[in-house]
Amino acid sequence: MPKRFSSVVGRSFGDGVRAVIEATGMPQCRIAELLDFEQAKVSDLVNGKGGVSEVELAMLLGLCQTPPDDARHLLALYRESREKGYLVFPEDGIPDQVRSLVDQERLANEITMWSMNVIPGPLQIPGYVAALIERSARAKTINVADVLAAKAARQAIFHHSRQFVFYMHEQALRLPVGDPGLMQEQLLHLLAMNNRTYITVRVVPIAFGAHAGLSGSFQHLSYAKYEPVVFTETENTSLFVEDKASITKYTDLIKLLDLQALGAEESKGLITSILA
């Protein structure tokens, strides 16, 4: 069966509509009956496939007695472009970005990450995260406990039903974050995670020189039911890229990283040598 097109913003919208309906305690079929909708229309809504006008959405939100802030949020998602990507401007800092990403990671069956300067996010231990925040430009405005909680929730994506490949540059392994004891703990955690059969760690060595990943870190998510998505982020925004031309470029970039990075065993040996 071919994959269906369901954008990231569409899936976020569908999740929001589902929550609104569930809050009423009524089944979807009853909502459809009261609105004189086909049941398939409500099903498409909660599955992020759209299929209603803005007026029809407003009718549904009114029937469900949706709080004004939630209604405005869902209407804004409805109006978002469904073709080129989904740009997130978080209201309360990094946790919003992490939550948006976790929602998509839970649906993915293959996740590939490239990280140029630091250990990839899902492999970071709490002390490492806290030390990164301490040196960041937004250290005074970020609630560290909230960030750690959001990051911890992200760890739940690790499961043998998914495949993970983490590409990183050697400088990410050698960059001091926190004290030497913390870095040792972080690298040991990296080795331990690498022992899981569904996780592969590949390192691009400094000796290789210029490499394919110089344009910046990113994450590629592949799905069984949907088209792939690429996630990138800056200091205060995150972008889900979905157009086919961009996805093709990132896919080609991953192929180059695969050629340029050390093999899994060689990468493990490099990490071990840094620990020694």
C-alpha positions as CSV (number, residue, x, y, z in Angstrom):
1,M,0.0,0.0,0.0
2,P,1.5,3.4,-0.9
3,K,2.2,5.9,1.8
4,R,-0.5,8.5,2.3
5,F,0.3,12.2,2.6
6,S,-0.3,13.5,6.1
7,S,1.8,16.5,7.0
8,V,3.4,17.1,10.4
9,V,1.1,20.1,11.0
10,G,-1.9,18.0,9.8
11,R,-1.0,15.3,12.3
12,S,-0.6,17.8,15.1
13,F,-4.0,19.3,14.1
14,G,-5.6,15.8,14.1
15,D,-4.2,15.1,17.6
16,G,-5.7,18.3,18.8
17,V,-9.1,17.6,17.3
18,R,-9.0,14.1,18.8
19,A,-8.3,15.5,22.3
20,V,-11.2,18.0,21.9
21,I,-13.6,15.2,21.0
22,E,-12.4,12.9,23.7
23,A,-12.9,15.7,26.3
24,T,-16.7,15.6,25.5
25,G,-17.0,11.9,26.4
26,M,-18.9,11.3,23.2
27,P,-17.8,8.8,20.5
28,Q,-16.7,10.2,17.1
29,C,-19.9,8.6,15.5
30,R,-22.1,10.7,17.9
31,I,-20.2,13.9,17.0
32,A,-20.6,13.1,13.3
33,E,-24.3,12.5,13.8
34,L,-24.9,15.8,15.7
35,L,-23.0,17.8,13.0
36,D,-24.7,15.9,10.2
37,F,-21.2,14.8,9.0
38,E,-20.2,11.6,7.4
39,Q,-18.4,9.5,10.0
40,A,-15.4,9.3,7.6
41,K,-15.1,13.1,7.7
42,V,-14.5,13.0,11.5
43,S,-12.1,10.1,11.1
44,D,-10.1,12.0,8.5
45,L,-9.9,15.0,10.8
46,V,-8.4,13.1,13.7
47,N,-6.0,11.3,11.4
48,G,-4.6,14.6,10.1
49,K,-6.0,14.3,6.6
50,G,-8.2,17.4,6.7
51,G,-11.4,17.2,4.6
52,V,-13.5,20.0,6.3
53,S,-14.0,23.7,5.7
54,E,-13.0,26.3,8.4
55,V,-16.8,26.8,9.0
56,E,-17.3,23.1,9.6
57,L,-14.3,23.0,12.0
58,A,-15.7,26.0,13.9
59,M,-19.0,24.1,14.2
60,L,-17.2,21.1,15.7
61,L,-15.2,23.2,18.1
62,G,-18.4,24.9,19.2
63,L,-20.3,21.7,19.7
64,C,-17.4,20.4,21.8
65,Q,-17.3,23.6,23.9
66,T,-13.6,24.0,23.2
67,P,-11.9,26.6,25.4
68,P,-11.1,29.8,23.4
69,D,-7.3,29.4,23.5
70,D,-7.5,25.8,22.3
71,A,-9.9,26.7,19.5
72,R,-7.6,29.5,18.3
73,H,-4.7,27.1,18.3
74,L,-6.5,24.5,16.3
75,L,-7.8,27.2,13.8
76,A,-4.2,28.4,13.4
77,L,-3.0,24.9,12.7
78,Y,-5.8,24.4,10.2
79,R,-4.6,27.5,8.3
80,E,-1.0,26.4,8.2
81,S,0.5,25.4,4.9
82,R,0.4,21.7,4.4
83,E,3.0,21.4,1.6
84,K,6.4,22.9,2.4
85,G,6.9,22.3,6.1
86,Y,5.9,23.3,9.7
87,L,7.7,26.1,11.5
88,V,7.4,26.1,15.3
89,F,7.9,29.1,17.5
90,P,7.7,27.8,21.0
91,E,6.0,29.9,23.7
92,D,7.8,28.5,26.7
93,G,11.2,27.7,25.3
94,I,12.9,24.4,24.3
95,P,10.3,22.0,25.8
96,D,7.8,23.0,23.1
97,Q,10.3,22.1,20.4
98,V,11.0,18.8,22.1
99,R,7.3,18.0,22.5
100,S,6.7,18.7,18.8
101,L,9.5,16.4,17.9
102,V,8.5,13.6,20.3
103,D,5.0,13.5,18.8
104,Q,6.6,12.7,15.4
105,E,9.3,10.4,16.7
106,R,6.6,8.2,18.3
107,L,5.2,7.6,14.8
108,A,8.5,6.9,13.0
109,N,9.9,3.5,12.5
110,E,13.4,4.7,11.3
111,I,15.2,7.7,12.8
112,T,18.6,9.0,11.4
113,M,20.4,11.9,13.1
114,W,23.4,13.9,12.3
115,S,25.0,16.0,15.0
116,M,28.1,18.1,14.3
117,N,29.0,19.7,17.6
118,V,27.4,17.8,20.5
119,I,26.2,14.3,21.4
120,P,22.8,13.7,19.7
121,G,19.8,14.7,21.9
122,P,18.3,11.3,22.5
123,L,21.7,10.0,23.7
124,Q,22.4,12.8,26.2
125,I,22.4,12.2,29.9
126,P,20.7,14.7,32.3
127,G,24.0,16.2,33.5
128,Y,25.2,16.8,30.0
129,V,21.9,18.5,29.1
130,A,22.1,20.7,32.2
131,A,25.7,21.7,31.4
132,L,24.7,22.6,27.8
133,I,21.9,24.8,29.1
134,E,24.3,26.5,31.6
135,R,26.5,27.8,28.8
136,S,23.6,28.7,26.4
137,A,22.5,32.2,25.5
138,R,19.1,31.5,27.1
139,A,20.3,30.0,30.3
140,K,18.5,32.7,32.5
141,T,15.2,32.3,30.7
142,I,15.0,28.5,30.5
143,N,13.5,26.3,33.3
144,V,16.1,23.5,33.5
145,A,13.7,21.1,35.2
146,D,11.1,21.5,32.4
147,V,13.8,20.9,29.8
148,L,15.1,17.8,31.5
149,A,11.5,16.5,31.8
150,A,10.9,17.1,28.2
151,K,14.2,15.4,27.2
152,A,13.4,12.5,29.5
153,A,10.1,11.9,27.7
154,R,12.0,11.8,24.5
155,Q,14.0,8.8,25.7
156,A,10.8,6.7,25.5
157,I,11.3,6.6,21.7
158,F,13.9,3.9,22.1
159,H,12.3,0.5,21.4
160,H,13.4,-2.5,19.4
161,S,10.6,-2.0,16.9
162,R,12.4,1.1,15.6
163,Q,15.8,1.5,14.0
164,F,18.2,4.3,15.0
165,V,21.3,5.5,13.3
166,F,23.3,8.4,14.9
167,Y,26.0,10.1,12.9
168,M,28.2,12.5,14.7
169,H,31.4,14.3,14.2
170,E,34.4,13.4,16.4
171,Q,34.5,17.0,17.8
172,A,31.1,16.2,19.4
173,L,32.8,13.5,21.4
174,R,35.8,15.6,22.3
175,L,34.0,18.9,23.1
176,P,34.2,19.3,26.9
177,V,30.7,19.7,28.4
178,G,30.8,19.9,32.2
179,D,33.7,18.4,34.1
180,P,35.8,15.4,32.9
181,G,33.8,13.1,35.1
182,L,30.6,14.1,33.4
183,M,32.1,13.6,30.0
184,Q,33.3,10.2,31.0
185,E,29.8,9.3,32.2
186,Q,28.3,10.6,28.9
187,L,30.7,8.6,26.7
188,L,30.1,5.4,28.7
189,H,26.4,5.9,28.3
190,L,26.9,6.4,24.5
191,L,28.8,3.0,24.4
192,A,26.1,1.3,26.4
193,M,23.3,2.6,24.1
194,N,25.4,1.5,21.1
195,N,25.3,-2.1,22.4
196,R,21.5,-2.2,21.7
197,T,20.9,-4.1,18.5
198,Y,18.5,-1.4,17.1
199,I,21.0,1.5,17.7
200,T,24.0,2.3,15.5
201,V,26.5,5.0,16.2
202,R,28.8,6.2,13.4
203,V,31.5,8.9,13.8
204,V,33.0,11.1,11.1
205,P,36.7,11.5,12.2
206,I,38.4,14.9,12.4
207,A,41.1,13.5,10.2
208,F,38.6,13.2,7.3
209,G,38.5,17.0,7.0
210,A,35.7,18.7,5.3
211,H,32.6,16.5,5.1
212,A,29.0,16.4,3.9
213,G,27.4,17.5,7.2
214,L,28.9,21.0,7.4
215,S,25.6,22.7,6.8
216,G,24.4,21.7,10.2
217,S,22.7,19.1,12.3
218,F,19.3,17.5,11.4
219,Q,17.1,14.5,11.9
220,H,15.5,12.3,9.3
221,L,12.3,10.4,10.2
222,S,10.9,7.6,8.1
223,Y,7.4,6.2,8.6
224,A,5.5,3.1,7.6
225,K,2.4,5.0,6.7
226,Y,3.6,8.5,5.9
227,E,6.1,10.3,3.7
228,P,9.5,11.1,5.4
229,V,10.2,14.3,7.3
230,V,13.4,16.2,8.2
231,F,13.6,18.1,11.5
232,T,16.0,21.0,12.0
233,E,16.2,23.6,14.8
234,T,17.9,26.8,15.8
235,E,18.1,28.6,19.1
236,N,14.4,29.4,19.3
237,T,12.6,27.8,16.3
238,S,12.2,24.3,14.8
239,L,11.3,23.4,11.3
240,F,9.8,20.2,9.9
241,V,10.7,20.0,6.2
242,E,8.4,17.9,4.0
243,D,8.7,18.9,0.4
244,K,10.1,16.1,-1.8
245,A,13.0,18.1,-3.3
246,S,14.4,18.9,0.1
247,I,13.9,15.4,1.4
248,T,15.8,14.0,-1.6
249,K,18.7,16.4,-0.8
250,Y,18.8,15.2,2.8
251,T,18.6,11.6,1.7
252,D,21.7,12.1,-0.6
253,L,23.5,13.8,2.3
254,I,22.9,10.8,4.5
255,K,24.3,8.6,1.8
256,L,27.5,10.7,1.8
257,L,27.8,10.6,5.6
258,D,27.5,6.8,5.3
259,L,30.5,6.8,3.1
260,Q,32.5,9.3,5.1
261,A,31.9,8.0,8.6
262,L,33.8,5.2,10.3
263,G,32.0,1.9,10.5
264,A,30.1,0.9,13.7
265,E,33.0,-1.1,15.2
266,E,35.6,1.5,14.3
267,S,33.4,4.2,15.8
268,K,33.1,2.2,19.0
269,G,36.9,1.9,19.1
270,L,37.3,5.6,18.7
271,I,34.9,6.4,21.6
272,T,36.7,3.9,23.7
273,S,40.1,5.4,22.9
274,I,38.8,8.9,23.9
275,L,37.7,7.4,27.3
276,A,41.1,5.9,27.8
